[in-house]
Every structure is written in structure tokens, then in C-alpha cells.
Amino acid sequence: MNETLQKEPKAAKVSKKEKKKKEDEKTQEEKILKIVQSHIVREGIYEKLEDILQEKNQDLEELDYQTLMDFIEEHNKELFDIILDDISNMDKIEEITKQREGVISYEESPDLRSAVDINGLKKLNQKIEISVCIVNTRTKERQIHAYKQIEWRFVLTYNEPKINVEMGLFEDEDILAGYLELSLDLYPKIESRKQLTEREIQTQLTKEVEFKDIDTKEFYEFSKVWWNNFKKNYKGFENRIIKLYTQNELGMYIPSHSYVCCLRNINGIDSPEQAARFVSLIPYKFKEKELGVKKEIWMKFSNILNQRGGDYHDHATLLCSLLLGFNLDAYVVCGSNSKGQFQWVLVKQKEIKKDKQLIYYYNPMNGKKYLQSEMGDDEKQIFQKVGCVFNNKQFYANIQNYDYAVACDFQFQKKDKWHAFDEAQLAKIRPYNTNLVINQPTINQQRNRGSLWNKIR
């Protein structure tokens, strides 16, 4: 009798653990299922699931994890691998997301506070950007007056450092616009025993400059050879619009592909359609002509948003970067339309049922998407000729005799149609754009997204 009484509490304790374990497993399964569903919505392949949904008389939210993953593995192996990678890093992503949204603080998370990688921060080569804007109170027109990129890593050496910054005029940094005094601090705080010396920081910066100079010089030398070969082998094509280098806000000429990057998980942009809509809402602003020549300045994404506007190329590089974040095979097209030079976005997709490649043109100015094979007379005026295409990893010059966008062949592996730039050389150049920061919404977006999706559908 005594033995029975002693065992009963133990059995109850085990049962409680099992119940908790099952609840945790169910929560984990729900999280995984949400990851898969979000990828399906963002990739725009929901329509391809309609047959399965009709057969089972279910909604997307009702399909089990295995059915969804089997479908994705069969039709999009690359997306399947990305989802598996997201699932394996699920806990890490969730903690980072909570930190960004302010759900937890560093003070509440000792692991985050103690996990400051001081040497990793020392190698984080991303400058702080400061823009000073002038706003016309009557028209609400915004114009960037001064712009500066500053080095922040000296904050790793001592607490609350003050930095005096000479602000140069936007697009003409050599002319002084004024001074700013900045006080910088780092959160979470670094323990004094872990702080670096100024000499360590300066050594790191010197190394970066040396490596950058070497890579930039090698890229430039390779570019000259590549361009000379292009002019020599494809006579008559040198007048096509091929932009290997473009001028930035600081007056520097840098490789065009460095303006494009892969932008993932941007707040409020959950699908390619939303990305196109977002970019189309940015007003068109062009630079005034100087001595009869239009001034062409390519800008960082932050400055496009700061001045509430950009030129054709600014819209195109931003849209291409957002579409790359949805795992689309996207490229910026440098070409022309009926009014002159124009840039738009090209997306290559495979039609699953017919095993055929589809070519879509996105007009970044209105957010509309056009199928190349179904372009009418109006679309032919928007997209006329193709000079070159590129993204963050590839660059191709068009060497087809027929360069009209309506019939251009975009099979880049064909050497008789495209003059490719070496990808290893492109990889040497550090991206000029690396991120896009959009403020958090004032409503609980996650809570409303599911019900809103059902209403829209």
C-alpha cells in the first residue's frame, strides 16, 4: 500500500511532463506551418495549389505540413531548401525578430547581453548615413541638402564618444555645408575589459581600405579589358546603353551592380506584388540638366526614401532588390523607351506545367507587370530596346542583332547573344546598398494578417 502511494505522485509528474511536451510539439508544428504558408504566399504560387485545395475541399491554412512540403519540393527545389534552412534557424530568427520589435530587451535577455561579439563588430564595415533634408512647408517637397557617411566603430573603444562631422553638400561633398557633433553609444553596453583600443580599430580600417583598393583596381583593370573586347568583337554595338559604372551621390563612379542587393523580410512588404506597388508609390524625381546634359546620379535606397523620390534607375534598382528577396530571378534592364533612356526590371520564371520559360517586365514607375510574349503596341513604347541587364551577381551586355525588348532572347548562357562579365570579378565589389529600413506599423500587423488574407482571397 505504501509503495503504491509513493509511485502515484511520480506517475502524475511524468504525465504532466508528457502533456507539456505535446503542447510544445504542437506549438512548434504551428510555427513551422506558418513559415511554409508565408513562403507560399510571398512566392505567389498559391494559384498552383488550387487543384490540391479543390480536391481536398480545404483552404491553405488547413493543408498539413507534409502535403505543402511535398508540393514545394516537387515544383520548386530551391524554395524547398530555403524553407528547410528557415525552419532549422527558427528559434534564432524568432529571438532576433522579438528583439527588433521591442518584445524583449537586452536587459531582459542575459544571453544577448553576454553574447556581444566585439571582434565581429570590429569587422562590421557598414557606415552610418546622415542626411540633412530641406522641406518646403508649402509644397511639402523634400530635398537632401547635405549627406555624409561616417565611421562608427570608434564607439567600441570608449563610452559615449563624441564625433565632429563635416557635412558636405549633397552630390558635391567637397563643398562644406556645416558641422554636426554626434554622441554615440552602443547597446548592450560593452564591459570595459572587452573594449578595444583606438589602434586596433585603426588597424582594421586600414586593412579594409587596402583590400578595397586592391579589389577596386583589379575590377577596373578587368573592366577595361572586357569593354575593349566588346568594342573590338561587336562593332556597332558600343553605342548601346551599357552601364558598367555609374555616379553616386558622393560624385564617385562605382560599378552599377553594387546598387542591387537581396532585400529580405522588409517590414510591410510580403509579396512581389506589394514590392512593385511600394516602389511605384515613390514619386519620380530627375536631376536638372547641366549645360544641356541631364545629370544622372544613382542613389542609395535610404536617400531615395529620405527625399521622397528618385529617377528611373533608382526605382529599378530598388524593385529588383526587393524581388530578389522573394527568390525571383530578377535583373535591372538598361535600355530605352519612346522618350529616351529607361530602366526597368526583368523577371525570368519557369511555367511548371509546360516546362517553358516566361519573361516578365516590371515597370517600376507604375508597378505593373507585363508578359513579354503578350506585349501590345502601348507596352512596346514603354519597353523598346535592351542594352544590358544585371543584378547583384551577374552582368550581361546585349550582342543580339535584334535588340528590341519585345523579342529579345534572355537565355544568358548563349554566348552569341550575351557578352557576360566575370562573376568572380563582380563578387569582389562590396555592395553599395545593403539594407532598407522601414518603420514598424502602428497596428499589430501579425495579428491582422491571417484574417485579412482570408477576406482578400
C-alpha positions in Angstrom: 0.0 0.0 0.0 2.8 2.4 0.9 4.6 1.5 -2.3 1.5 2.4 -4.4 1.1 5.7 -2.6 4.7 6.5 -3.3 4.5 5.7 -7.0 1.3 7.6 -7.8 2.7 11.1 -7.5 5.7 10.1 -9.7 3.3 8.8 -12.3 1.3 12.1 -12.2 4.5 14.1 -12.6 5.5 12.1 -15.7 2.1 12.6 -17.2 2.4 16.4 -16.7 5.7 16.4 -18.5 4.3 14.5 -21.4 1.4 16.9 -21.7 3.7 19.8 -21.7 5.9 18.1 -24.3 2.9 17.5 -26.6 1.9 21.2 -26.2 5.4 22.3 -27.1 5.5 20.0 -30.1 2.1 21.3 -31.3 3.3 24.9 -30.9 6.5 24.0 -32.8 4.4 22.4 -35.6 2.2 25.5 -35.9 5.3 27.8 -36.2 6.8 25.6 -38.9 3.5 25.5 -40.8 3.3 29.4 -40.6 6.8 29.6 -42.1 5.8 27.3 -45.1 2.5 29.2 -45.6 4.2 32.6 -45.6 6.7 31.4 -48.3 3.9 30.2 -50.4 2.0 33.5 -50.2 5.2 35.5 -50.8 6.3 33.4 -53.8 3.0 33.8 -55.5 2.5 30.1 -56.0 -0.8 29.9 -54.2 -2.6 29.6 -57.5 -0.7 26.4 -58.3 -2.1 24.8 -55.2 -5.7 25.4 -56.3 -6.1 21.8 -57.7 -5.0 20.3 -54.4 -7.2 22.6 -52.4 -10.2 21.9 -54.6 -9.6 18.2 -54.4 -9.4 18.2 -50.6 -12.1 21.0 -50.3 -9.7 22.9 -48.0 -8.2 26.3 -47.5 -4.5 27.0 -47.5 -4.4 27.2 -43.7 -6.0 23.7 -43.5 -3.4 21.9 -45.5 -1.0 19.9 -43.4 2.8 20.5 -43.4 3.7 17.3 -45.3 1.4 18.0 -48.2 2.7 21.5 -48.6 6.4 20.4 -48.4 5.9 17.6 -50.9 4.3 20.0 -53.4 7.1 22.6 -52.9 9.9 20.0 -53.2 8.4 18.8 -56.5 7.8 22.2 -58.1 10.5 24.5 -56.6 13.5 22.7 -55.1 15.3 26.0 -54.4 12.4 27.3 -52.3 12.2 23.9 -50.5 15.9 24.3 -49.4 15.3 27.9 -48.3 12.3 26.8 -46.1 14.3 24.0 -44.5 17.0 26.5 -43.7 14.5 28.9 -42.2 13.0 26.0 -40.1 16.4 25.0 -38.8 17.1 28.6 -37.7 13.6 29.2 -36.5 14.4 29.8 -32.8 17.2 32.2 -33.7 15.1 34.2 -36.2 12.2 34.4 -33.6 14.6 35.8 -30.9 16.0 38.4 -33.3 12.5 39.4 -34.5 11.3 39.9 -30.9 14.4 42.0 -30.2 13.7 44.2 -33.3 10.0 44.6 -32.4 10.9 45.5 -28.8 9.1 42.5 -27.3 12.3 41.7 -25.3 15.1 44.0 -24.3 18.8 43.3 -23.9 18.4 43.8 -20.2 15.8 41.0 -20.0 18.0 38.7 -22.0 21.3 38.0 -20.3 22.3 35.7 -23.2 22.0 38.6 -25.7 23.9 40.9 -23.4 26.8 38.5 -22.8 26.9 37.4 -26.5 28.3 40.7 -27.8 30.9 39.7 -30.3 33.4 42.6 -30.0 35.7 41.2 -32.7 32.7 40.6 -35.0 31.5 44.2 -34.5 35.1 45.4 -35.3 34.8 43.9 -38.7 31.2 45.2 -39.4 32.0 47.5 -42.3 28.7 49.4 -42.5 28.9 53.2 -42.1 26.2 55.4 -40.5 24.5 57.5 -43.1 23.3 61.0 -42.2 21.1 63.1 -44.5 20.0 66.7 -43.9 16.8 67.5 -45.7 15.1 70.8 -46.5 11.3 70.6 -46.6 9.2 73.2 -48.5 6.4 73.9 -46.0 4.1 75.0 -48.8 4.6 72.2 -51.3 6.0 69.6 -48.9 8.8 69.0 -51.4 11.8 67.4 -49.8 15.4 67.9 -51.0 18.6 66.5 -49.5 20.9 69.4 -48.7 23.8 67.6 -47.1 24.9 63.9 -46.9 27.7 62.1 -45.1 28.7 58.5 -44.4 30.6 58.2 -41.1 32.6 55.5 -39.4 31.0 54.4 -36.1 33.4 51.7 -34.9 35.3 54.0 -32.6 32.4 53.6 -30.2 33.9 50.2 -29.4 36.9 51.9 -27.7 35.2 54.0 -25.0 31.8 55.0 -23.7 29.7 57.8 -25.3 32.3 59.1 -27.8 31.6 62.5 -29.5 32.4 62.8 -33.2 32.6 66.1 -35.1 31.3 65.6 -38.6 31.9 67.9 -41.6 28.8 67.7 -43.7 29.4 68.2 -47.4 26.7 69.3 -49.9 24.7 66.5 -51.4 26.2 65.4 -54.7 29.2 67.8 -54.1 30.8 66.6 -50.9 33.9 68.9 -51.4 31.7 72.0 -50.6 31.2 72.3 -46.8 27.5 72.6 -45.7 28.1 72.7 -42.0 29.2 70.8 -38.9 27.4 68.2 -36.7 28.5 67.0 -33.3 27.3 63.4 -32.6 27.3 61.5 -29.4 27.3 57.7 -30.0 26.7 54.8 -27.7 26.3 51.1 -28.1 23.6 48.8 -26.7 24.1 46.4 -25.0 26.9 48.0 -23.1 30.4 46.5 -23.6 32.3 45.5 -20.5 35.3 47.8 -20.0 37.7 44.8 -20.1 36.4 43.9 -23.6 36.8 47.3 -25.1 39.2 47.7 -28.0 42.0 50.3 -28.3 41.9 53.0 -31.0 45.0 51.4 -32.5 43.1 48.1 -33.0 40.2 49.9 -34.7 42.6 52.0 -36.9 44.4 48.8 -38.0 41.2 47.2 -39.0 40.1 50.3 -41.0 43.5 50.4 -42.7 43.3 46.8 -43.8 39.8 47.3 -45.2 40.9 50.3 -47.3 43.9 48.4 -48.6 41.8 45.3 -49.6 39.1 47.6 -51.1 41.8 49.5 -53.1 43.2 46.2 -54.4 39.8 44.8 -55.4 38.7 48.1 -57.0 41.8 48.3 -59.0 41.6 44.7 -60.2 38.0 45.2 -61.1 38.8 48.4 -63.0 41.6 46.8 -65.0 39.4 43.8 -65.8 36.6 46.2 -66.9 38.8 48.0 -69.4 39.8 44.7 -71.0 36.2 43.5 -71.0 35.0 46.7 -72.7 37.8 46.8 -75.2 37.0 43.2 -76.2 33.3 44.2 -76.5 34.1 47.1 -78.9 36.5 45.0 -80.9 34.4 41.9 -81.3 31.0 43.5 -81.6 31.4 46.6 -83.8 28.4 48.9 -84.0 27.1 47.8 -80.6 29.3 50.2 -78.5 26.5 52.8 -78.7 24.1 50.6 -76.9 23.2 51.6 -73.3 25.7 49.6 -71.3 26.2 51.0 -67.8 29.1 49.2 -66.2 29.9 52.2 -63.9 27.5 54.9 -62.6 27.9 58.0 -60.5 26.7 58.1 -56.9 25.7 60.9 -54.5 29.3 61.5 -53.4 30.4 62.1 -57.0 32.2 58.7 -57.2 31.9 56.3 -60.1 31.2 52.8 -58.8 30.0 49.5 -60.5 26.3 49.5 -61.4 25.7 46.0 -60.0 26.7 47.2 -56.5 23.5 49.2 -56.2 21.5 46.0 -56.3 21.3 43.7 -53.2 18.9 41.0 -51.9 16.4 42.6 -49.6 14.6 40.0 -47.4 11.9 40.4 -44.7 11.2 44.1 -45.3 8.5 45.3 -42.9 5.1 45.6 -44.6 6.2 44.1 -47.9 5.1 40.5 -48.1 4.8 39.7 -51.8 6.3 40.6 -55.1 3.1 42.5 -55.9 3.4 44.5 -52.8 7.0 45.3 -53.6 6.0 46.6 -57.0 3.2 48.7 -55.5 5.5 50.1 -52.9 8.2 51.2 -55.4 5.5 52.7 -57.7 4.3 55.0 -54.9 7.7 56.7 -54.7 7.5 59.9 -56.8 9.6 60.3 -59.9 12.3 62.9 -59.5 15.0 63.6 -62.0 18.1 65.8 -61.9 18.1 69.1 -63.7 20.2 69.4 -66.9 23.6 71.0 -66.6 24.9 72.6 -69.8 22.2 70.8 -71.8 23.0 67.4 -70.4 20.8 65.5 -67.9 22.7 64.8 -64.7 22.5 61.1 -63.8 23.0 60.3 -60.2 22.3 56.8 -58.8 21.3 56.9 -55.1 21.3 54.7 -52.1 17.9 53.3 -51.0 18.0 55.4 -47.8 18.3 58.6 -49.8 15.5 57.6 -52.2 13.2 57.4 -49.2 14.7 60.5 -47.5 14.0 62.8 -50.4 10.7 61.0 -51.2 11.6 60.4 -54.8 14.1 59.0 -57.3 14.8 58.6 -61.0 14.0 55.6 -63.3 17.2 53.8 -62.3 16.6 54.4 -58.5 13.1 52.8 -58.8 14.5 49.9 -60.9 17.4 49.0 -58.5 15.1 49.1 -55.5 12.4 47.0 -57.1 15.0 44.5 -58.4 16.5 44.1 -54.9 13.1 43.6 -53.3 12.1 40.9 -55.9 15.4 39.1 -55.4 14.4 38.9 -51.7 11.4 36.8 -52.8 13.8 34.4 -54.6 12.8 35.6 -58.0 15.3 35.6 -60.9 15.3 39.4 -61.3 17.5 41.8 -63.2 17.7 45.5 -63.9 17.4 46.3 -67.6 19.2 49.3 -69.0 17.6 50.3 -72.3 15.3 52.8 -73.8 11.7 53.7 -74.5 10.0 56.2 -76.8 11.2 59.1 -74.7 14.9 58.1 -74.3 16.9 56.1 -71.7 14.8 54.0 -69.4 15.4 51.3 -66.8 13.0 48.5 -65.8 13.1 45.1 -64.1 13.1 41.7 -65.8 12.0 38.5 -64.1 12.5 35.0 -65.5 10.1 32.3 -64.4 9.5 28.7 -65.4 6.0 27.7 -66.3 5.6 24.4 -64.3 3.0 22.7 -66.5 4.6 23.4 -69.9 8.3 23.5 -68.7 8.6 26.8 -70.5 10.5 30.0 -69.5 8.3 33.1 -69.1 9.8 36.6 -69.3 8.1 39.4 -67.4 8.8 43.1 -67.5 8.0 45.2 -64.4 7.5 48.9 -64.9 8.9 50.3 -61.7 7.1 53.6 -62.2 3.6 52.1 -62.1 4.1 48.7 -60.5 2.6 46.8 -63.5 3.9 43.5 -64.8 3.8 42.6 -68.5 4.4 39.3 -70.2 7.0 39.7 -72.9 5.1 37.4 -75.4 1.9 39.3 -74.9 3.0 42.9 -75.2 0.8 45.2 -77.2 1.6 48.5 -79.0 1.4 50.5 -75.8 3.8 48.3 -74.0 6.3 48.4 -76.9 6.5 52.1 -76.4 7.4 51.6 -72.7 10.0 48.9 -73.3 11.8 49.4 -76.6 15.5 48.4 -76.7 17.7 46.4 -74.4 21.4 47.4 -73.9 22.4 45.4 -70.8 21.0 43.6 -67.8 22.4 43.0 -64.4 21.7 42.1 -60.8 23.9 41.9 -57.7 25.8 38.8 -59.1 25.6 39.0 -62.9 26.1 41.5 -65.7 25.4 40.9 -69.4 25.7 43.1 -72.4 23.3 42.5 -75.3 25.1 41.4 -78.5 22.0 40.3 -80.4 21.4 41.9 -83.8 17.8 42.5 -82.9 17.8 44.4 -79.6 14.1 45.2 -79.3 12.6 44.2 -76.0 9.6 42.6 -77.5 11.6 39.8 -79.0 14.9 39.8 -77.1 16.2 36.3 -76.1 17.1 36.2 -72.4 18.9 32.9 -72.3 22.1 34.3 -70.8 24.1 31.1 -71.3 24.1 31.7 -75.1 27.5 33.3 -75.8 26.4 34.5 -79.3 23.6 36.6 -77.7 25.2 37.9 -74.4 28.6 39.2 -73.5 29.0 38.1 -69.9 31.1 39.8 -67.2 33.1 37.5 -65.0 31.1 36.7 -61.9 34.2 36.3 -59.7 35.2 39.9 -60.5 31.7 41.2 -59.7 31.8 39.4 -56.3 34.9 41.4 -55.4 33.0 44.7 -55.2 31.2 45.4 -51.9 27.5 46.2 -52.3 26.7 49.9 -52.2 23.2 49.1 -50.9 22.9 46.6 -48.1 19.5 47.1 -46.5 16.2 49.0 -46.4 14.8 50.2 -43.1 11.0 50.9 -42.9 9.4 51.9 -39.6 7.2 49.4 -37.7 3.5 49.8 -38.4 1.3 51.3 -35.6 -1.1 48.4 -35.8 -0.5 44.8 -34.9 0.3 43.5 -38.4 0.9 39.9 -37.5 -2.5 39.6 -35.6 -4.5 41.0 -38.5 -2.6 39.3 -41.4 -4.4 36.0 -41.3 -8.0 37.3 -41.2 -7.1 40.0 -43.8 -5.7 37.4 -46.2 -8.9 35.3 -45.9 -11.1 38.4 -46.7 -9.0 39.3 -49.7 -9.0 35.8 -51.1 
